[in-house]
Amino acid sequence: MRTAYKCRAYPDPEQAAILGRTFGCVRLVWNKALAERHRAWRSEGRRISYKEADAALTAWKKTEELAFLSEVSYAPLQQVLRHQYAAFAAFFAGRARHPRFKNRASRQTAHYTRSAFRIKDGELWLAKTTAPLPLVWSFDEVDLAALNPTRVVVSRDPDGRWYVTFAVDTDVPAPMPAIGHAIGIDLGVKDFAVTSDGDRIANPRHLEKKQRSLARYQRRMNRKQPGSNNRHKARTKFARASRKVRDARADFLHRTSSNLVRRADVIVIEDLAVANMMRNHRLARAISDCGWGEFRRQLEYKAGRAGRVLVVIDRWFPSSKTCSACGHLLETLSLSTRHWTCPGCRTRHDRDINAAKNIVAAGRAVAGQAPGEVCGADVGRQGISPPQSARKQKRPRRKPRESPPCEGRESNQYGTPILRHFRPPVPGSGGGAARRSRYTT
């Protein structure tokens, strides 16, 4: 299992100058290699392999114009080429955007492999430096002197803070004791999350609280002359204010995800299309401030470490329109309707709590089946309402992309199953082999 320890660093002026030159060379190699890839693709229609890029880097060092590349450690420069090759592989596979050019105003990083650093007596020594890098180790349960990292990443944020990240291969921790409880989570903007237990987690709205301050710092920065020291100072103040918002949001997400992992054995969430939601310009800022994607990522790796099961149900599952008591499915339900009464059993529902109850019921049905029987659209109904299909009753205007009817269990790096992209059953929709045969293979 890969674990990372990130701590603050305080380099002296000489070390800051060496690391600054390293950042500049890393940025130069990235941009020059990216420009060469663009030229080869547009003029010759071919891709440049890592072997060709590495040979080009060796040739650049021998030229008089780029001879200063030999003054810094070779490891970060080679790592840049590896990262760019992996970025293009992800781009051509459709998993990421096209790699872009780097600038000096953004976050700067340098990756050191095993041959470019050493830890001696609890101190970090980097290549091309004459003294250990001062840092503050804040992990009391881990001894830095006994640490055996596979990679060290030195970074500098736009606000001037320095960080060191140690990547370490560790054993998988022991799972947390079972609780016997499952919880469903309905994410939103007004309330960050509503659980099936009836708890509401308020949305702190970190960006909205600091929006006026950030706008003021940005206006001051735009008034300064480009390239001047005053503009650099104004940009640093803006970056510092942005970092406070980012850190506050990350702290909230870590606390919330850790609390949920401790509370339940099975955690069920929806597969939200956050990128598509961001196209709504009226809600894009509020949605980005919530950090749903980061919240799901934290739930995945924390559930894996704790031995929990994370179930991700289909985004087309009508959780808000389905009655959690009898399974009645409404034809339409506007977003402004926050409470509604079921026509079948006359139960009064809160929209978000009802959706969370349906989500956890669907997750229980999916997680409780055998690996070959995780598909299935119906469970035993509760009440006298006729069974309803798990699919939407109203035909959509545009046919959505259909997910495969049945998939096996998928495990993460910790060996814990993550069930995702299943069309889950609707609570109270009835059972029977005849209906299940439509969704199983």
C-alpha positions in Angstrom: 0.0 0.0 0.0 1.3 3.4 -0.9 1.2 6.1 1.8 2.4 9.7 1.7 3.6 11.9 4.5 3.5 15.6 3.7 5.3 18.2 6.0 6.5 21.8 5.9 10.0 22.6 4.8 12.1 25.7 5.5 15.1 25.8 3.2 17.8 28.4 3.7 18.5 31.0 1.0 21.2 28.8 -0.7 18.9 25.7 -0.7 16.0 27.9 -2.0 18.2 29.1 -4.8 19.2 25.5 -5.8 15.6 24.3 -5.6 14.4 27.3 -7.6 16.9 26.5 -10.4 15.6 22.9 -10.3 12.0 24.1 -10.6 13.0 26.2 -13.6 14.8 23.4 -15.3 11.9 21.0 -14.7 9.5 23.5 -16.2 11.8 24.1 -19.2 12.2 20.4 -19.9 8.4 19.9 -19.7 7.6 22.8 -22.0 10.3 22.0 -24.5 9.3 18.3 -24.6 5.7 19.2 -25.0 6.5 21.6 -27.9 8.5 18.9 -29.6 5.6 16.4 -29.2 3.2 19.0 -30.8 5.6 19.6 -33.7 6.1 15.8 -34.3 2.4 15.2 -34.3 1.4 18.1 -36.5 4.2 17.9 -39.1 4.9 14.1 -39.1 1.8 12.6 -37.6 3.7 10.5 -35.1 4.0 10.2 -31.3 7.3 10.6 -29.5 8.2 7.7 -27.1 9.9 8.1 -23.7 13.1 6.7 -25.2 13.2 9.4 -27.8 12.4 12.1 -25.3 15.2 10.8 -22.9 17.7 10.9 -25.8 16.6 14.4 -26.7 17.2 15.5 -23.0 20.7 14.1 -23.2 21.3 16.0 -26.4 20.0 19.2 -24.9 22.5 19.0 -22.0 25.4 18.9 -24.5 24.4 22.1 -26.2 25.8 25.4 -25.2 22.4 27.0 -24.8 21.0 24.4 -22.4 24.2 23.3 -20.7 22.9 24.6 -17.4 20.5 21.6 -17.2 23.6 19.6 -16.0 23.9 21.9 -12.9 20.8 20.4 -11.3 19.9 16.8 -10.4 19.1 14.6 -13.3 16.3 12.7 -11.4 13.7 15.4 -11.5 14.3 16.0 -15.2 13.8 12.4 -16.1 10.8 12.1 -13.9 9.2 15.0 -15.9 9.6 13.0 -19.1 8.0 10.0 -17.4 5.1 12.1 -16.1 4.5 13.6 -19.5 4.5 10.2 -21.2 2.0 9.0 -18.7 -0.1 12.1 -19.1 -0.3 11.6 -22.9 -1.1 7.9 -22.4 -4.1 8.9 -20.2 -5.1 11.5 -22.7 -5.2 9.1 -25.6 -7.1 6.6 -23.4 -9.7 9.2 -22.7 -9.1 9.5 -19.0 -7.6 13.0 -18.8 -7.3 16.3 -20.6 -4.5 17.2 -23.0 -1.3 18.2 -21.1 -0.7 21.9 -21.0 2.3 24.1 -20.7 3.6 25.1 -17.3 4.3 28.6 -16.0 6.3 30.0 -13.1 3.3 31.4 -11.3 1.7 28.0 -10.5 2.7 25.4 -8.0 6.3 24.1 -8.6 7.3 20.5 -7.9 10.4 18.4 -8.3 10.3 14.6 -7.9 13.5 12.9 -6.5 13.9 9.1 -6.9 15.9 6.9 -4.5 19.2 7.7 -6.2 18.8 11.4 -5.7 18.2 11.6 -2.0 19.1 10.0 1.3 17.9 10.1 4.9 20.7 10.1 7.4 20.1 10.5 11.2 16.5 11.7 10.6 17.6 14.4 8.1 16.9 14.7 4.4 19.7 15.2 2.0 19.0 16.0 -1.6 21.3 15.8 -4.6 23.3 18.9 -5.5 22.9 20.3 -2.0 25.6 20.7 0.7 23.3 20.6 3.8 20.2 18.7 4.9 16.9 20.3 4.1 15.2 21.7 7.3 11.7 20.3 7.8 9.1 19.9 10.5 8.1 16.2 11.0 4.6 16.2 12.6 3.9 12.4 12.6 4.6 11.2 16.1 3.8 7.6 15.3 6.3 7.4 12.5 10.1 7.7 12.9 11.7 9.7 10.1 15.1 8.1 10.7 13.6 4.6 10.0 11.5 5.7 7.0 12.4 4.1 3.7 10.6 6.3 1.0 10.5 5.4 -2.6 10.2 9.0 -3.7 10.5 12.5 -2.3 8.6 15.4 -3.8 9.7 18.9 -3.0 7.1 21.6 -3.8 6.5 25.3 -3.5 3.0 26.8 -3.5 2.3 30.1 -5.2 2.1 31.8 -1.7 5.7 30.9 -1.0 5.3 27.9 1.3 7.6 24.9 0.9 6.5 21.3 1.4 8.2 17.9 1.3 6.2 14.7 0.6 7.6 11.2 1.3 6.0 8.3 -0.6 6.3 5.1 1.3 5.2 1.5 0.6 3.6 0.2 3.8 1.6 -2.8 4.9 -2.2 -2.8 4.7 -3.5 -1.8 8.1 -5.8 -4.0 10.1 -9.5 -3.4 9.4 -11.7 -1.7 11.9 -14.1 -3.8 13.9 -17.5 -4.4 12.3 -20.4 -2.3 13.4 -23.3 -3.9 11.5 -24.6 -0.6 10.2 -25.1 0.7 6.7 -25.5 4.4 5.8 -26.7 6.2 2.6 -25.5 9.6 1.7 -27.5 12.1 -0.5 -25.2 15.0 -1.5 -26.5 18.5 -2.1 -25.7 22.2 -2.2 -28.0 23.5 0.5 -26.9 20.7 2.9 -23.6 19.2 2.0 -24.9 15.7 2.8 -28.1 14.1 4.3 -27.7 10.6 5.7 -30.2 7.8 5.9 -30.1 8.2 9.7 -31.7 11.6 9.4 -28.5 13.6 10.1 -27.9 16.8 8.1 -24.3 17.9 7.5 -24.4 21.7 6.8 -22.5 23.1 3.8 -19.8 25.4 5.2 -19.6 27.4 1.9 -15.9 28.3 2.4 -15.6 30.0 -1.0 -18.7 32.1 -0.5 -17.5 33.4 2.8 -14.2 34.6 1.3 -15.5 35.6 -2.1 -15.4 39.4 -1.5 -11.9 39.2 0.0 -10.6 37.1 -2.9 -12.2 39.5 -5.5 -10.5 42.5 -3.7 -7.1 40.8 -3.8 -7.6 39.9 -7.5 -8.5 43.5 -8.4 -5.4 44.8 -6.6 -3.3 42.3 -8.5 -4.7 43.2 -11.9 -4.0 46.9 -11.3 -0.2 46.2 -10.9 2.3 46.3 -13.8 2.8 42.8 -15.2 6.2 41.5 -14.2 6.8 44.0 -11.4 7.6 43.3 -7.8 4.3 44.8 -6.7 2.4 42.5 -8.9 4.3 39.5 -7.4 3.5 40.7 -3.9 -0.2 41.1 -4.8 -0.2 37.7 -6.4 1.3 36.2 -3.3 -1.5 37.7 -1.1 -4.2 36.4 -3.4 -2.6 32.9 -3.4 -2.4 33.0 0.4 -6.1 33.8 0.7 -6.9 31.0 -1.8 -4.8 28.6 0.1 -6.8 29.3 3.3 -10.1 28.5 1.5 -8.6 25.3 0.1 -7.2 24.1 3.4 -10.5 24.8 5.2 -12.4 22.8 2.6 -9.9 19.9 2.8 -10.2 19.9 6.6 -14.0 19.7 6.4 -14.0 16.9 3.9 -11.4 14.9 5.9 -13.4 15.2 9.1 -16.7 14.3 7.4 -15.4 11.3 5.5 -13.5 9.9 8.5 -16.6 10.2 10.7 -18.7 8.4 8.1 -16.2 5.6 7.7 -16.1 5.1 11.5 -20.0 5.0 11.7 -20.9 2.3 9.1 -19.6 -0.9 7.5 -21.4 -0.2 4.2 -21.4 3.3 2.8 -23.6 4.0 -0.2 -23.3 7.1 -2.5 -24.6 8.2 -5.9 -22.4 8.3 -9.0 -22.7 12.0 -9.6 -21.6 13.5 -12.9 -19.9 16.5 -11.4 -18.2 17.5 -14.7 -21.6 17.7 -16.4 -23.1 19.7 -13.4 -20.4 22.2 -13.7 -21.7 23.3 -17.1 -24.6 25.0 -15.3 -23.1 28.5 -14.9 -25.6 29.4 -12.2 -24.5 26.5 -9.9 -20.9 25.9 -11.0 -19.4 27.9 -8.3 -21.5 26.4 -5.5 -20.9 22.8 -6.8 -17.1 23.3 -7.1 -17.1 24.8 -3.5 -18.7 21.5 -2.2 -15.8 19.3 -3.4 -17.9 16.2 -4.2 -15.2 14.6 -6.3 -12.6 15.0 -3.6 -15.1 13.7 -1.0 -15.7 10.5 -3.0 -12.0 10.0 -3.4 -11.4 10.3 0.3 -14.3 7.9 1.0 -12.8 5.3 -1.4 -9.3 5.2 0.1 -10.4 5.5 3.7 -13.0 2.8 3.4 -10.4 0.6 1.8 -8.0 1.1 4.7 -10.7 0.5 7.3 -12.1 -2.6 5.6 -15.4 -1.0 4.8 -17.4 -1.5 1.6 -18.2 1.5 -0.6 -21.2 1.1 -3.0 -21.6 3.6 -5.8 -25.1 3.3 -7.3 -26.3 4.4 -10.7 -26.8 8.1 -11.3 -30.1 7.4 -13.0 -31.6 5.8 -10.0 -34.8 7.8 -9.0 -34.0 8.0 -5.3 -35.9 11.3 -4.7 -39.1 10.3 -6.5 -39.4 6.8 -4.9 -41.3 6.4 -1.7 -39.0 4.7 0.9 -42.0 3.2 2.7 -44.0 1.5 -0.1 -42.0 1.9 -3.3 -44.4 4.2 -5.2 -42.6 6.0 -8.0 -43.7 9.6 -8.9 -43.7 10.5 -12.5 -42.3 14.0 -11.9 -40.8 15.8 -8.9 -39.6 19.4 -9.3 -36.4 20.5 -7.6 -38.2 23.2 -5.6 -40.4 20.5 -3.9 -38.6 19.8 -0.7 -41.5 17.7 0.9 -44.1 15.5 -0.7 -46.8 13.0 0.3 -46.8 9.6 -1.2 -50.1 8.9 -3.1 -49.9 5.2 -2.3 -49.3 5.0 1.5 -49.9 8.8 2.4 -46.4 9.0 4.0 -45.0 12.5 4.3 -41.4 12.6 3.1 -38.6 15.0 3.3 -37.0 14.9 -0.1 -33.4 14.5 1.0 -33.9 12.1 3.8 -36.2 9.9 1.6 -33.5 9.9 -1.1 -30.9 8.8 1.4 -33.1 6.0 2.7 -33.6 4.7 -0.9 -29.9 4.9 -1.5 -29.0 2.9 1.5 -31.7 0.3 0.7 -30.3 -0.1 -2.8 -26.8 -0.3 -1.5 -27.7 -3.1 1.0 -29.3 -5.1 -1.8 -26.3 -4.7 -4.0 -23.6 -5.3 -1.4 -25.5 -8.3 0.2 -25.6 -10.4 -2.9 -23.0 -12.8 -4.2 -20.3 -11.6 -6.6 -22.1 -13.1 -9.6 -25.6 -11.9 -8.5 -24.9 -8.2 -7.8 -27.4 -7.1 -10.5 -31.1 -7.1 -9.8 -33.7 -4.5 -9.9 -36.2 -5.5 -7.4 -36.5 -6.3 -3.7 -39.5 -7.4 -1.5 -41.9 -4.5 -1.2 -43.2 -3.1 2.0 -46.9 -2.3 1.8 -49.8 -2.7 -0.7 -48.4 -0.5 -3.5 -48.0 -2.3 -6.8 -44.4 -3.0 -7.8 -42.6 -0.3 -9.8 -39.7 -0.7 -12.2 -36.3 0.6 -11.1 -35.9 2.4 -14.4 -37.3 5.8 -15.1 -40.9 5.8 -16.2 -40.7 8.9 -18.4 -38.7 8.5 -21.6 -35.8 10.9 -21.6 -35.4 13.4 -24.4 -31.9 12.0 -25.3 -31.0 8.4 -24.7 -28.4 8.2 -21.9 -25.4 6.1 -22.1 -26.4 2.6 -20.9 -24.2 0.9 -18.3 -23.5 -2.8 -18.7 -26.3 -5.0 -17.2 -24.0 -6.9 -14.9 -20.5 -6.4 -13.6 -18.4 -8.2 -11.1 -16.9 -6.9 -8.0 -14.1 -4.4 -8.3 -11.4 -4.2 -5.7 -9.2 -1.2 -4.9 -5.5 -1.3 -4.0 -6.4 -2.5 -0.4 -8.4 -5.5 -1.6 -11.7 -4.0 -0.4 -14.6 -4.4 -3.0 -15.9 -1.2 -4.5 -19.2 -1.7 -6.2 -20.0 0.9 -8.8 -22.2 1.7 -11.8 -24.9 -0.8 -11.0 -28.6 -0.1 -11.5 -29.7 -0.7 -8.0 -33.1 -2.1 -6.8 -35.9 0.2 -5.6 -37.2 -0.4 -2.1 -40.6 -1.8 -2.0 -40.8 -2.8 -5.7 -41.4 -6.5 -5.2 -39.4 -9.6 -5.8 -39.7 -12.7 -7.9 -37.5 -14.7 -10.3 -39.6 -13.5 -13.3 -38.7 -9.9 -12.7 -35.1 -10.5 -11.7 -34.5 -12.4 -15.0 -34.8 -9.2 -16.9 -31.8 -7.7 -15.2 -29.6 -10.7 -14.6 -27.5 -12.8 -17.0 
